[in-house]
Amino acid sequence: MNHNSDQPDTSRGIGVIELTRRYGDLVAADAVSFTVAPGAMTGFVGANGAGKTTTMRMIVGVLAVTSGSVTYNGHPITAADRRRIGYMPEERGLYPKQPVLDQLVYLARIHGVSTQVARRQAMGYLERFGLAERAKDVVEKLSLGNQQRVQVTASLLGSPAALILDEPFSGLDPVAVDAMAEVLREQSAAGVPVLFSSHQLDLVERLCDNLVILDHGRVVANGSTDQLRSGGPVRYRLSSGADLGWLRGTAGVEVVDLDGTSAVLEFNRDGVDQEVLARAMSQGPVTEFARILPSLSEIYREAASS
């Protein structure tokens, strides 16, 4: 299963074009291509070692590219463009002995934000993330989850032109996850291209408009979540008040799963779905006959195994 677009549209947002990174014989990222579109959230999914962090580091310029290129709004990305990207690395980059608010203001100043604006923005996000009362605490006194919230806050200061977040939801409790998700939705709705990696597929499914699946350094699926869902086999669930054993051996029907009065089916010729429904209704009440959309975890497993 390979849902790669032929050529990503790189005229708007961040364009990743054939990005490759080699370490000797190891190819950590192998001709990776996709677009992080404005006003959309793109989920970056793959097992540990698939190449997600390597790719993100190349996009933001903290890791040299072996070959390939990155564009921003259609032109080769510049150092100035990269300074406007809110980047959250997977490994934490906070100063443990420095108070939270002082640190956030300092990091924002590096990106050219005034002290006054930085303080206002930082306190606004700390309030939303439930950390306002910890603003004067030194970072090392915070739990790992709260340090995570500070790290994400740092990436949001100064109205970033794009967001690249490596595992932003890692270690967060459900309340913090909801607050973070709301902030990312707002950024996306304001036209900011958002790329984040996560192992929490339910979150990716809930939040993302587009999906990039990486396996062993290669893109194995890439597109909108609707495209990827519709690209798999078309299956239906049939539930009835009567036994459905008769489905086995029915021409044009592949029985994927059958448990007495419930079945998952694929149809191999036109019209057979209506024939099956009519026969089922003639034998008893039909309580469900609906197409099954594959979950993100099913899409991921199928893409990674192909």
KAZI-V105724 format. One record per helix or strand. SS is the DSSP state (helix for helix, strand for strand). FROM is the first residue (numbers start at 1). TO is the last residue. If there is no record, write none. Layout:
ss=<SS,SS>
from=<FROM,FROM>
to=<TO,TO>
//
This chain:
ss=<strand,strand,strand,helix,strand,strand,helix,strand,strand,helix,helix,helix,strand,helix,helix,strand,helix,strand,helix,strand,strand,helix,strand,helix,strand,strand,helix,strand,helix>
from=<14,26,41,52,67,75,79,85,99,100,115,132,138,139,144,162,174,193,201,210,218,225,235,245,253,262,272,286,296>
to=<23,36,45,60,72,76,83,88,99,110,128,134,138,141,156,166,189,197,207,215,224,230,240,247,259,267,283,292,305>
//
